[in-house]
Amino acid sequence: MSVAVCKTIVPETIGVSADLTGSKNTKTTDLGVHTTENRKGRYIHFGIREHGMAAALNGMALHGGVKPYGGTFMCFTDYARGAMRLSALMGISSVYVMTHDSIGLGEDGPTHQPVEHLAMLRAPPNTLVFRPADAVEAAEAWELALSQGGTPSVLALSRQGLPTGRTENKTKNLTAQGGYVLAEAEGKRQAILMATGSEVSVAMAARDLLQAEGIGTRVVSMPCWEIFEETDEKYRRRVLPAGPVRVAIEAGIRFGWDRWLFGERGKREKSGFIGMHGFGGSAPAGKLYEEFGITAEATAQKVKDLL
């Protein structure tokens, strides 16, 4: 949605896709396809050439005058990895729209389901990895990605539809804080649920279950770790105060979460992780989330076990 809206506002954008345009929705009607017959088209079909696509994005970004973005399934960042690393190393603002970001893509099976890729994408310096929870965060992430001057961005987007978590009319871009309190605890705060992307809705449902039992639960959406890490320490401590048990929820491996789970004051907070510990499977998204225990019920139980 955010990509489509910005096309008429930012005419210098050029979109490309590695074979998966129909699945990714990265092409809008006003772009036109760039071909030998239509040099005015601003959308390029690259075929199954992820590394070539990413390298071309870098070339366009280095040339200047355009804002290039390109996309494929997030699992296929494996093939684009070299060029994506160069984006960060050279300090250019290529934008990578990586969809189908978890086991939520379902029936394509574990070959297409990224479980380690979020950790891999978060590893290089000078890269912003956005995993928005809904259309609001997606629009905010797109705004931030377009505004970068020397940092590449990755937009990790789900395949499945997601509920809107923020319905209030706010003018502030909360994704620009990296992480923020989406829902506050009612009563004494006993637990903090941290989540990204599609699992933020799981955290919100778990909060409802816990609050119904009198367990005050805060939900923190963390759409961009890199930005959150650079925010003021006092702000981070307000969002993630010491004391309450912490549970992180993400449909990927745990790698990287321990910093936020254990706290930054040298005190190991009581914590747990709801996510993947192996590869996925082939089944509808809902069935897979149940099979691998990425559910509101499992999250609520994890909190109760830690209290």
C-alpha positions as CSV (number, residue, x, y, z in Angstrom):
1,M,0.0,0.0,0.0
2,S,2.7,2.5,1.0
3,V,4.7,1.9,-2.1
4,A,1.7,2.5,-4.4
5,V,0.7,5.7,-2.6
6,C,4.1,7.3,-2.9
7,K,4.5,6.7,-6.7
8,T,2.5,9.8,-7.6
9,I,4.2,11.9,-4.9
10,V,7.8,10.7,-5.6
11,P,8.0,10.4,-9.4
12,E,11.8,9.7,-9.2
13,T,11.2,6.2,-7.9
14,I,12.1,3.3,-10.1
15,G,10.9,-0.2,-9.2
16,V,12.3,-3.5,-10.1
17,S,11.4,-7.1,-9.3
18,A,13.1,-10.5,-9.6
19,D,10.4,-12.5,-11.3
20,L,7.8,-12.1,-8.5
21,T,5.9,-8.9,-9.5
22,G,2.5,-10.6,-9.3
23,S,3.1,-11.9,-5.8
24,K,4.7,-8.8,-4.4
25,N,2.5,-6.0,-5.7
26,T,5.5,-3.7,-6.2
27,K,4.2,-2.4,-9.6
28,T,1.5,0.2,-9.8
29,T,-0.4,1.2,-13.0
30,D,1.2,4.6,-13.3
31,L,4.8,3.2,-13.5
32,G,4.7,1.6,-16.9
33,V,7.2,-1.2,-17.8
34,H,10.6,-0.2,-19.0
35,T,11.3,-1.9,-22.3
36,T,13.2,-1.3,-25.5
37,E,9.9,0.2,-26.9
38,N,9.0,2.2,-23.8
39,R,12.0,4.0,-22.3
40,K,9.8,6.1,-20.1
41,G,8.6,3.1,-18.1
42,R,9.8,3.1,-14.4
43,Y,9.4,-0.6,-13.7
44,I,11.9,-3.3,-14.7
45,H,11.3,-7.0,-14.8
46,F,14.6,-8.7,-13.9
47,G,13.5,-12.3,-14.1
48,I,15.1,-14.7,-11.6
49,R,18.2,-12.6,-11.1
50,E,18.2,-11.5,-7.5
51,H,21.9,-10.5,-7.4
52,G,21.8,-8.7,-10.7
53,M,18.7,-6.8,-9.5
54,A,20.3,-5.7,-6.3
55,A,23.5,-4.7,-8.1
56,A,21.5,-2.6,-10.6
57,L,19.7,-0.9,-7.7
58,N,23.1,0.1,-6.3
59,G,24.2,1.4,-9.7
60,M,21.1,3.5,-10.0
61,A,21.5,4.8,-6.5
62,L,25.1,5.7,-7.1
63,H,24.2,7.5,-10.3
64,G,21.7,9.7,-8.5
65,G,18.5,11.4,-9.6
66,V,16.3,8.4,-8.9
67,K,15.1,6.4,-5.8
68,P,15.4,2.8,-6.8
69,Y,13.6,-0.1,-4.9
70,G,13.5,-3.7,-5.8
71,G,11.8,-6.8,-4.4
72,T,11.6,-10.5,-4.2
73,F,10.7,-13.1,-1.5
74,M,12.7,-12.5,1.6
75,C,14.1,-16.1,1.5
76,F,15.8,-15.1,-1.8
77,T,17.9,-12.4,-0.1
78,D,20.4,-15.3,0.0
79,Y,21.1,-14.6,-3.6
80,A,21.1,-10.8,-3.3
81,R,23.3,-10.8,-0.2
82,G,26.5,-9.7,-1.8
83,A,25.0,-6.6,-3.5
84,M,23.0,-5.8,-0.4
85,R,26.2,-5.8,1.7
86,L,27.7,-3.4,-0.8
87,S,24.8,-1.1,-0.4
88,A,25.7,-0.8,3.3
89,L,29.4,-0.7,2.7
90,M,29.2,2.1,0.1
91,G,26.6,4.1,2.0
92,I,23.8,4.3,-0.6
93,S,20.1,4.2,0.0
94,S,18.8,1.3,-2.1
95,V,15.5,0.0,-0.8
96,Y,14.8,-3.7,-0.7
97,V,11.1,-4.8,-0.5
98,M,11.2,-8.3,0.8
99,T,7.8,-10.0,1.2
100,H,6.7,-13.4,2.4
101,D,8.8,-12.8,5.4
102,S,8.0,-15.9,7.6
103,I,6.4,-19.3,7.8
104,G,3.2,-17.3,7.2
105,L,3.6,-17.8,3.5
106,G,2.3,-21.3,4.0
107,E,2.0,-23.9,1.4
108,D,5.3,-23.1,-0.5
109,G,7.0,-25.0,2.3
110,P,10.3,-24.5,4.2
111,T,12.4,-23.9,1.1
112,H,10.6,-20.6,0.7
113,Q,10.1,-19.8,4.4
114,P,12.8,-17.5,5.9
115,V,13.6,-18.3,9.5
116,E,17.2,-17.1,9.8
117,H,16.9,-14.2,7.3
118,L,15.9,-11.5,9.7
119,A,19.0,-12.2,11.8
120,M,21.1,-12.2,8.7
121,L,19.7,-8.9,7.4
122,R,20.1,-7.2,10.8
123,A,23.8,-8.3,11.1
124,P,25.6,-5.9,8.7
125,P,26.4,-2.3,9.9
126,N,24.6,0.6,8.3
127,T,21.4,-1.2,7.3
128,L,17.9,-0.5,8.4
129,V,15.6,-3.5,8.6
130,F,11.9,-2.6,9.0
131,R,9.3,-5.2,9.8
132,P,6.0,-3.4,10.0
133,A,3.1,-4.7,11.9
134,D,0.3,-3.2,9.8
135,A,-0.4,-0.8,7.0
136,V,0.3,2.2,9.3
137,E,3.8,1.0,10.2
138,A,4.4,0.0,6.5
139,A,3.6,3.6,5.4
140,E,5.9,5.0,8.1
141,A,8.7,2.6,7.1
142,W,8.4,3.5,3.5
143,E,8.6,7.2,4.4
144,L,11.8,6.6,6.4
145,A,13.3,4.4,3.7
146,L,12.8,7.1,1.0
147,S,14.3,9.7,3.3
148,Q,17.6,7.9,3.8
149,G,20.7,9.4,2.2
150,G,23.5,7.0,3.0
151,T,21.8,3.9,4.4
152,P,20.0,1.0,2.6
153,S,16.7,-0.2,3.9
154,V,14.9,-3.5,3.9
155,L,11.1,-3.7,4.2
156,A,10.2,-7.2,5.5
157,L,6.5,-7.6,4.7
158,S,4.1,-10.4,5.4
159,R,2.2,-12.4,2.8
160,Q,-0.9,-12.7,5.0
161,G,-3.3,-9.9,5.8
162,L,-2.8,-8.2,9.2
163,P,-5.1,-6.3,11.4
164,T,-4.5,-2.6,11.9
165,G,-3.0,-2.1,15.3
166,R,-3.0,1.7,15.4
167,T,-6.3,3.3,14.5
168,E,-5.9,6.7,16.2
169,N,-5.2,9.6,14.0
170,K,-1.6,10.4,14.8
171,T,0.7,12.7,12.9
172,K,3.9,11.4,14.5
173,N,5.8,8.7,12.8
174,L,6.3,6.2,15.6
175,T,8.3,3.8,13.5
176,A,10.9,6.6,13.5
177,Q,11.5,5.7,17.1
178,G,12.4,2.1,16.2
179,G,10.2,0.7,19.0
180,Y,7.3,2.1,21.0
181,V,4.5,1.2,23.4
182,L,1.6,0.0,21.4
183,A,-0.6,-1.0,24.3
184,E,0.0,-0.1,28.0
185,A,-0.6,-2.5,30.9
186,E,-3.8,-2.1,32.9
187,G,-3.0,-2.3,36.5
188,K,0.4,-3.3,37.8
189,R,2.8,-3.9,34.9
190,Q,4.0,-7.5,35.3
191,A,4.9,-8.4,31.7
192,I,6.2,-6.8,28.5
193,L,5.6,-8.5,25.2
194,M,7.9,-7.4,22.4
195,A,7.1,-8.3,18.8
196,T,7.6,-7.3,15.2
197,G,5.6,-7.6,12.0
198,S,2.8,-10.1,11.9
199,E,3.5,-11.3,15.5
200,V,2.5,-7.9,16.9
201,S,-1.1,-9.0,16.5
202,V,-0.2,-12.3,18.4
203,A,1.2,-10.1,21.2
204,M,-2.0,-8.0,21.4
205,A,-4.2,-11.1,21.6
206,A,-1.9,-12.6,24.3
207,R,-2.2,-9.3,26.2
208,D,-6.0,-9.7,26.2
209,L,-5.7,-13.2,27.6
210,L,-3.3,-12.0,30.3
211,Q,-5.2,-8.9,31.3
212,A,-8.3,-11.0,31.7
213,E,-6.4,-12.9,34.4
214,G,-5.3,-9.7,36.1
215,I,-1.8,-9.8,34.7
216,G,-0.9,-6.3,33.6
217,T,0.8,-6.5,30.2
218,R,2.5,-3.9,28.0
219,V,2.9,-4.6,24.3
220,V,6.0,-3.0,22.5
221,S,6.1,-3.0,18.7
222,M,9.7,-2.9,17.5
223,P,9.6,-2.3,13.7
224,C,13.2,-1.3,13.4
225,W,15.9,-2.5,15.9
226,E,18.6,-0.4,14.4
227,I,16.7,2.9,14.9
228,F,15.6,1.8,18.4
229,E,19.2,1.1,19.3
230,E,20.2,4.6,18.3
231,T,17.5,6.4,20.3
232,D,18.2,8.0,23.7
233,E,18.9,5.5,26.4
234,K,16.4,7.1,28.7
235,Y,13.7,6.5,26.0
236,R,14.7,2.9,25.6
237,R,14.5,2.4,29.4
238,R,11.0,4.0,29.4
239,V,9.8,1.6,26.7
240,L,11.6,-1.5,28.2
241,P,11.9,-0.8,32.0
242,A,13.5,-3.3,34.3
243,G,11.4,-5.5,36.4
244,P,8.5,-7.1,34.4
245,V,9.1,-10.4,32.7
246,R,9.9,-10.0,29.0
247,V,8.7,-12.3,26.2
248,A,9.7,-11.7,22.5
249,I,7.5,-13.0,19.7
250,E,8.9,-13.3,16.1
251,A,8.3,-16.0,13.5
252,G,12.1,-16.4,13.0
253,I,15.0,-17.6,15.1
254,R,15.9,-16.1,18.4
255,F,19.3,-14.9,17.3
256,G,19.7,-11.2,18.2
257,W,16.8,-10.9,20.6
258,D,18.8,-11.5,23.8
259,R,19.9,-7.8,24.0
260,W,16.3,-6.7,24.4
261,L,15.2,-9.8,26.4
262,F,18.0,-9.5,29.0
263,G,18.0,-5.7,29.4
264,E,20.7,-3.1,29.2
265,R,21.5,-2.6,32.9
266,G,23.6,-5.7,33.4
267,K,20.7,-7.4,35.1
268,R,19.4,-10.6,33.4
269,E,15.6,-10.1,33.2
270,K,13.3,-13.0,33.4
271,S,12.6,-13.7,29.7
272,G,11.4,-16.1,27.1
273,F,11.1,-16.4,23.3
274,I,8.2,-17.4,21.1
275,G,9.4,-18.2,17.6
276,M,11.2,-20.7,15.4
277,H,13.9,-23.1,16.5
278,G,14.2,-24.9,13.2
279,F,12.8,-24.8,9.6
280,G,9.2,-24.4,8.7
281,G,6.7,-26.8,7.0
282,S,4.1,-26.9,4.3
283,A,0.6,-26.0,5.5
284,P,-1.7,-23.0,5.7
285,A,-0.3,-20.1,7.7
286,G,-2.7,-20.6,10.7
287,K,-1.9,-24.3,10.9
288,L,1.9,-23.6,10.9
289,Y,1.6,-21.0,13.6
290,E,-0.2,-23.5,15.8
291,E,2.2,-26.3,15.0
292,F,5.2,-24.2,15.9
293,G,3.6,-22.6,19.0
294,I,3.5,-19.0,17.8
295,T,0.1,-18.3,19.3
296,A,-1.5,-16.0,21.8
297,E,-2.2,-18.9,24.1
298,A,1.5,-20.1,24.0
299,T,2.7,-16.6,24.7
300,A,0.3,-16.1,27.6
301,Q,1.4,-19.4,29.1
302,K,5.1,-18.4,28.7
303,V,4.5,-15.3,30.7
304,K,2.7,-17.2,33.4
305,D,5.5,-19.7,33.6
306,L,8.0,-16.9,34.1
307,L,6.0,-15.0,36.8
